[in-house]
Amino acid sequence: MKSEKDGKSMPNAHLHELFVDELKDILGAEKQLLKGLKKMADKAVGENLKSAFTAHHAETEEQIERLKQVFSSIGLTARAKKCKAMEGLLEEAEEIIEEFEGDEALDAALISAAQKVEHYEIASYGCLVTYATLMEHEEARKLLQTTLDQEKETDGKLTEIAMSEANVAAA
C-alpha cells in the first residue's frame, strides 16, 4: 500500500500506519499522565520534587499541544487511544503511594515510578522521531525531537533529585 504525501510517494510508506498508531498511543499516554502527575506532586514531600512534578505537568500539557501539531502536519486530526502501558505504570505509582505514604522513602519511590514513566516516553518518542525521519516528515520530526529532549531532561532532573535528596533521606 502506497501512502501519498503532497501528491508524491512517501519514503518508507510502510511505516505510516505504525507511526499513526504510535502517535495515538503516546497522545493517550500524555493525557493519562496529567492526572498521575497531579497526584504525585500532591504526595511528594520534598519541595524540589513537588516542583519537578508540577513543572512536568505543565510540560505535558505543552507536549499534548505539540502532538496535535504533529497530527496536523501529516494531514490528520489528533486522536488518542488508551495507552495500556501508561495505565499500568500509573497503577504501579498508585500502589507505591499507598505502600510508602508517610515513609521516609516515599519521594525515592515516587521518583522510581516517575522515571519508569519517563523511560517509556523516551522510548516512544525515540521511535516516533525515527519513523518521522524515515518518512521525511520534517515538521513532525522537529516537534517530536523537542518533546524527546524534554523527556530526557526531566529524567535527568529526577535523577539529580534522587541522588541529592530523596535517596539520601531514605537511607
Phi and psi restraints in degrees (value plus and minus 20) as a CYANA .aco file:
   2 LYS   PHI    -112.9   -72.9
   2 LYS   PSI     112.0   152.0
   3 SER   PHI    -116.8   -76.8
   3 SER   PSI     131.7   171.7
   4 GLU   PHI    -131.5   -91.5
   4 GLU   PSI     125.0   165.0
   5 LYS   PHI    -157.8  -117.8
   5 LYS   PSI      91.4   131.4
   6 ASP   PHI      34.1    74.1
   6 ASP   PSI      20.8    60.8
   7 GLY   PHI      58.5    98.5
   7 GLY   PSI     -19.7    20.3
   8 LYS   PHI    -143.2  -103.2
   8 LYS   PSI     139.8   179.8
   9 SER   PHI     -84.9   -44.9
   9 SER   PSI     114.7   154.7
  10 MET   PHI    -107.2   -67.2
  10 MET   PSI     111.3   151.3
  11 PRO   PHI     -81.0   -41.0
  11 PRO   PSI     121.8   161.8
  12 ASN   PHI      34.6    74.6
  12 ASN   PSI      21.5    61.5
  13 ALA   PHI     -78.3   -38.3
  13 ALA   PSI     -43.8    -3.8
  14 HIS   PHI     -81.8   -41.8
  14 HIS   PSI     -37.2     2.8
  15 LEU   PHI    -108.1   -68.1
  15 LEU   PSI     -29.8    10.2
  16 HIS   PHI     -77.9   -37.9
  16 HIS   PSI     -69.8   -29.8
  17 GLU   PHI     -83.1   -43.1
  17 GLU   PSI     -59.8   -19.8
  18 LEU   PHI     -83.1   -43.1
  18 LEU   PSI     -64.4   -24.4
  19 PHE   PHI     -77.5   -37.5
  19 PHE   PSI     -69.1   -29.1
  20 VAL   PHI     -85.5   -45.5
  20 VAL   PSI     -61.6   -21.6
  21 ASP   PHI     -82.0   -42.0
  21 ASP   PSI     -62.8   -22.8
  22 GLU   PHI     -87.2   -47.2
  22 GLU   PSI     -54.9   -14.9
  23 LEU   PHI     -83.1   -43.1
  23 LEU   PSI     -64.3   -24.3
  24 LYS   PHI     -81.8   -41.8
  24 LYS   PSI     -60.7   -20.7
  25 ASP   PHI     -84.8   -44.8
  25 ASP   PSI     -67.3   -27.3
  26 ILE   PHI     -92.5   -52.5
  26 ILE   PSI     -50.0   -10.0
  27 LEU   PHI     -84.6   -44.6
  27 LEU   PSI     -63.3   -23.3
  28 GLY   PHI     -82.4   -42.4
  28 GLY   PSI     -61.8   -21.8
  29 ALA   PHI     -81.0   -41.0
  29 ALA   PSI     -65.0   -25.0
  30 GLU   PHI     -84.2   -44.2
  30 GLU   PSI     -59.9   -19.9
  31 LYS   PHI     -85.9   -45.9
  31 LYS   PSI     -61.3   -21.3
  32 GLN   PHI     -84.1   -44.1
  32 GLN   PSI     -57.5   -17.5
  33 LEU   PHI     -85.0   -45.0
  33 LEU   PSI     -50.3   -10.3
  34 LEU   PHI     -72.8   -32.8
  34 LEU   PSI     -65.7   -25.7
  35 LYS   PHI     -85.7   -45.7
  35 LYS   PSI     -62.5   -22.5
  36 GLY   PHI     -82.9   -42.9
  36 GLY   PSI     -60.3   -20.3
  37 LEU   PHI     -85.8   -45.8
  37 LEU   PSI     -56.8   -16.8
  38 LYS   PHI     -81.3   -41.3
  38 LYS   PSI     -65.8   -25.8
  39 LYS   PHI     -83.3   -43.3
  39 LYS   PSI     -63.5   -23.5
  40 MET   PHI     -85.4   -45.4
  40 MET   PSI     -58.8   -18.8
  41 ALA   PHI     -83.6   -43.6
  41 ALA   PSI     -61.5   -21.5
  42 ASP   PHI     -84.2   -44.2
  42 ASP   PSI     -55.4   -15.4
  43 LYS   PHI    -108.4   -68.4
  43 LYS   PSI     -41.1    -1.1
  44 ALA   PHI     -81.5   -41.5
  44 ALA   PSI     123.3   163.3
  45 VAL   PHI    -111.9   -71.9
  45 VAL   PSI     -69.7   -29.7
  46 GLY   PHI     -91.1   -51.1
  46 GLY   PSI     118.4   158.4
  47 GLU   PHI     -83.7   -43.7
  47 GLU   PSI     -57.6   -17.6
  48 ASN   PHI     -84.7   -44.7
  48 ASN   PSI     -57.5   -17.5
  49 LEU   PHI     -91.1   -51.1
  49 LEU   PSI     -63.5   -23.5
  50 LYS   PHI     -75.3   -35.3
  50 LYS   PSI     -66.3   -26.3
  51 SER   PHI     -83.0   -43.0
  51 SER   PSI     -59.9   -19.9
  52 ALA   PHI     -84.9   -44.9
  52 ALA   PSI     -62.3   -22.3
  53 PHE   PHI     -86.2   -46.2
  53 PHE   PSI     -60.7   -20.7
  54 THR   PHI     -85.7   -45.7
  54 THR   PSI     -62.2   -22.2
  55 ALA   PHI     -84.9   -44.9
  55 ALA   PSI     -59.4   -19.4
  56 HIS   PHI     -90.2   -50.2
  56 HIS   PSI     -49.5    -9.5
  57 HIS   PHI     -81.3   -41.3
  57 HIS   PSI     -66.8   -26.8
  58 ALA   PHI     -83.6   -43.6
  58 ALA   PSI     -61.7   -21.7
  59 GLU   PHI     -81.9   -41.9
  59 GLU   PSI     -59.4   -19.4
  60 THR   PHI     -83.3   -43.3
  60 THR   PSI     -59.0   -19.0
  61 GLU   PHI     -81.2   -41.2
  61 GLU   PSI     -61.9   -21.9
  62 GLU   PHI     -83.6   -43.6
  62 GLU   PSI     -59.9   -19.9
  63 GLN   PHI     -85.8   -45.8
  63 GLN   PSI     -55.2   -15.2
  64 ILE   PHI     -83.3   -43.3
  64 ILE   PSI     -64.2   -24.2
  65 GLU   PHI     -83.1   -43.1
  65 GLU   PSI     -60.0   -20.0
  66 ARG   PHI     -84.0   -44.0
  66 ARG   PSI     -59.1   -19.1
  67 LEU   PHI     -83.7   -43.7
  67 LEU   PSI     -57.0   -17.0
  68 LYS   PHI     -81.7   -41.7
  68 LYS   PSI     -57.6   -17.6
  69 GLN   PHI     -86.4   -46.4
  69 GLN   PSI     -57.0   -17.0
  70 VAL   PHI     -81.9   -41.9
  70 VAL   PSI     -68.8   -28.8
  71 PHE   PHI     -76.6   -36.6
  71 PHE   PSI     -67.1   -27.1
  72 SER   PHI     -80.4   -40.4
  72 SER   PSI     -59.0   -19.0
  73 SER   PHI     -84.8   -44.8
  73 SER   PSI     -41.3    -1.3
  74 ILE   PHI    -127.8   -87.8
  74 ILE   PSI      -5.6    34.4
  75 GLY   PHI      59.3    99.3
  75 GLY   PSI       4.5    44.5
  76 LEU   PHI    -142.6  -102.6
  76 LEU   PSI     136.4   176.4
  77 THR   PHI    -105.4   -65.4
  77 THR   PSI     117.3   157.3
  78 ALA   PHI     -87.1   -47.1
  78 ALA   PSI     106.5   146.5
  79 ARG   PHI    -157.9  -117.9
  79 ARG   PSI     111.3   151.3
  80 ALA   PHI    -117.3   -77.3
  80 ALA   PSI     135.9   175.9
  81 LYS   PHI    -146.9  -106.9
  81 LYS   PSI     135.3   175.3
  82 LYS   PHI     -82.5   -42.5
  82 LYS   PSI     107.3   147.3
  83 CYS   PHI    -114.7   -74.7
  83 CYS   PSI      89.4   129.4
  84 LYS   PHI     -86.6   -46.6
  84 LYS   PSI     -53.5   -13.5
  85 ALA   PHI     -85.3   -45.3
  85 ALA   PSI     -65.9   -25.9
  86 MET   PHI     -85.6   -45.6
  86 MET   PSI     -58.5   -18.5
  87 GLU   PHI     -76.3   -36.3
  87 GLU   PSI     -66.2   -26.2
  88 GLY   PHI     -85.5   -45.5
  88 GLY   PSI     -62.3   -22.3
  89 LEU   PHI     -84.0   -44.0
  89 LEU   PSI     -58.8   -18.8
  90 LEU   PHI     -92.8   -52.8
  90 LEU   PSI     -53.6   -13.6
  91 GLU   PHI     -83.0   -43.0
  91 GLU   PSI     -60.9   -20.9
  92 GLU   PHI     -83.5   -43.5
  92 GLU   PSI     -60.1   -20.1
  93 ALA   PHI     -81.9   -41.9
  93 ALA   PSI     -60.4   -20.4
  94 GLU   PHI     -80.2   -40.2
  94 GLU   PSI     -63.9   -23.9
  95 GLU   PHI     -82.4   -42.4
  95 GLU   PSI     -60.6   -20.6
  96 ILE   PHI     -82.9   -42.9
  96 ILE   PSI     -63.3   -23.3
  97 ILE   PHI     -80.2   -40.2
  97 ILE   PSI     -67.3   -27.3
  98 GLU   PHI     -82.5   -42.5
  98 GLU   PSI     -63.2   -23.2
  99 GLU   PHI     -91.5   -51.5
  99 GLU   PSI     -55.6   -15.6
 100 PHE   PHI    -129.6   -89.6
 100 PHE   PSI     -18.1    21.9
 101 GLU   PHI     -77.8   -37.8
 101 GLU   PSI     110.4   150.4
 102 GLY   PHI      65.2   105.2
 102 GLY   PSI     -25.2    14.8
 103 ASP   PHI    -114.5   -74.5
 103 ASP   PSI     129.6   169.6
 104 GLU   PHI     -84.1   -44.1
 104 GLU   PSI     -39.1     0.9
 105 ALA   PHI    -111.7   -71.7
 105 ALA   PSI     -15.1    24.9
 106 LEU   PHI     -76.9   -36.9
 106 LEU   PSI     -69.4   -29.4
 107 ASP   PHI     -82.9   -42.9
 107 ASP   PSI     -60.3   -20.3
 108 ALA   PHI     -82.1   -42.1
 108 ALA   PSI     -60.5   -20.5
 109 ALA   PHI     -87.4   -47.4
 109 ALA   PSI     -60.2   -20.2
 110 LEU   PHI     -82.8   -42.8
 110 LEU   PSI     -60.0   -20.0
 111 ILE   PHI     -84.3   -44.3
 111 ILE   PSI     -61.3   -21.3
 112 SER   PHI     -78.4   -38.4
 112 SER   PSI     -67.3   -27.3
 113 ALA   PHI     -83.7   -43.7
 113 ALA   PSI     -62.6   -22.6
 114 ALA   PHI     -86.8   -46.8
 114 ALA   PSI     -57.1   -17.1
 115 GLN   PHI     -90.4   -50.4
 115 GLN   PSI     -50.4   -10.4
 116 LYS   PHI     -82.5   -42.5
 116 LYS   PSI     -60.9   -20.9
 117 VAL   PHI     -83.0   -43.0
 117 VAL   PSI     -67.0   -27.0
 118 GLU   PHI     -80.1   -40.1
 118 GLU   PSI     -61.6   -21.6
 119 HIS   PHI     -87.2   -47.2
 119 HIS   PSI     -55.3   -15.3
 120 TYR   PHI     -83.0   -43.0
 120 TYR   PSI     -66.0   -26.0
 121 GLU   PHI     -84.8   -44.8
 121 GLU   PSI     -61.6   -21.6
 122 ILE   PHI     -80.9   -40.9
 122 ILE   PSI     -64.8   -24.8
 123 ALA   PHI     -82.3   -42.3
 123 ALA   PSI     -64.1   -24.1
 124 SER   PHI     -84.4   -44.4
 124 SER   PSI     -69.3   -29.3
 125 TYR   PHI     -87.5   -47.5
 125 TYR   PSI     -53.6   -13.6
 126 GLY   PHI     -81.1   -41.1
 126 GLY   PSI     -64.5   -24.5
 127 CYS   PHI     -83.4   -43.4
 127 CYS   PSI     -64.0   -24.0
 128 LEU   PHI     -82.1   -42.1
 128 LEU   PSI     -60.0   -20.0
 129 VAL   PHI     -81.8   -41.8
 129 VAL   PSI     -63.1   -23.1
 130 THR   PHI     -81.6   -41.6
 130 THR   PSI     -67.4   -27.4
 131 TYR   PHI     -82.3   -42.3
 131 TYR   PSI     -64.6   -24.6
 132 ALA   PHI     -81.5   -41.5
 132 ALA   PSI     -59.8   -19.8
 133 THR   PHI     -82.2   -42.2
 133 THR   PSI     -68.2   -28.2
 134 LEU   PHI     -85.0   -45.0
 134 LEU   PSI     -50.6   -10.6
 135 MET   PHI    -113.3   -73.3
 135 MET   PSI     -18.0    22.0
 136 GLU   PHI      40.4    80.4
 136 GLU   PSI      18.0    58.0
 137 HIS   PHI    -110.6   -70.6
 137 HIS   PSI      57.7    97.7
 138 GLU   PHI     -82.5   -42.5
 138 GLU   PSI     -64.5   -24.5
 139 GLU   PHI     -82.7   -42.7
 139 GLU   PSI     -64.6   -24.6
 140 ALA   PHI     -81.2   -41.2
 140 ALA   PSI     -62.7   -22.7
 141 ARG   PHI     -78.7   -38.7
 141 ARG   PSI     -67.0   -27.0
 142 LYS   PHI     -82.2   -42.2
 142 LYS   PSI     -64.1   -24.1
 143 LEU   PHI     -83.2   -43.2
 143 LEU   PSI     -65.3   -25.3
 144 LEU   PHI     -87.0   -47.0
 144 LEU   PSI     -56.6   -16.6
 145 GLN   PHI     -84.1   -44.1
 145 GLN   PSI     -58.5   -18.5
 146 THR   PHI     -78.7   -38.7
 146 THR   PSI     -65.2   -25.2
 147 THR   PHI     -87.8   -47.8
 147 THR   PSI     -62.0   -22.0
 148 LEU   PHI     -77.5   -37.5
 148 LEU   PSI     -64.2   -24.2
 149 ASP   PHI     -81.8   -41.8
 149 ASP   PSI     -60.7   -20.7
 150 GLN   PHI     -83.3   -43.3
 150 GLN   PSI     -62.1   -22.1
 151 GLU   PHI     -83.8   -43.8
 151 GLU   PSI     -60.5   -20.5
 152 LYS   PHI     -85.1   -45.1
 152 LYS   PSI     -59.0   -19.0
 153 GLU   PHI     -85.1   -45.1
 153 GLU   PSI     -62.0   -22.0
 154 THR   PHI     -82.3   -42.3
 154 THR   PSI     -63.3   -23.3
 155 ASP   PHI     -78.4   -38.4
 155 ASP   PSI     -62.8   -22.8
 156 GLY   PHI     -83.4   -43.4
 156 GLY   PSI     -61.1   -21.1
 157 LYS   PHI     -83.1   -43.1
 157 LYS   PSI     -61.3   -21.3
 158 LEU   PHI     -83.7   -43.7
 158 LEU   PSI     -59.1   -19.1
 159 THR   PHI     -83.0   -43.0
 159 THR   PSI     -63.1   -23.1
 160 GLU   PHI     -79.4   -39.4
 160 GLU   PSI     -66.3   -26.3
 161 ILE   PHI     -85.0   -45.0
 161 ILE   PSI     -59.7   -19.7
 162 ALA   PHI     -81.2   -41.2
 162 ALA   PSI     -68.3   -28.3
 163 MET   PHI     -92.2   -52.2
 163 MET   PSI     -54.1   -14.1
 164 SER   PHI    -113.0   -73.0
 164 SER   PSI     -40.7    -0.7
 165 GLU   PHI    -154.3  -114.3
 165 GLU   PSI     -86.1   -46.1
 166 ALA   PHI     -83.2   -43.2
 166 ALA   PSI     -66.6   -26.6
 167 ASN   PHI     -89.9   -49.9
 167 ASN   PSI     -53.0   -13.0
 168 VAL   PHI     -87.4   -47.4
 168 VAL   PSI     -62.4   -22.4
 169 ALA   PHI     -85.4   -45.4
 169 ALA   PSI     -52.2   -12.2
 170 ALA   PHI     -99.6   -59.6
 170 ALA   PSI     -36.1     3.9
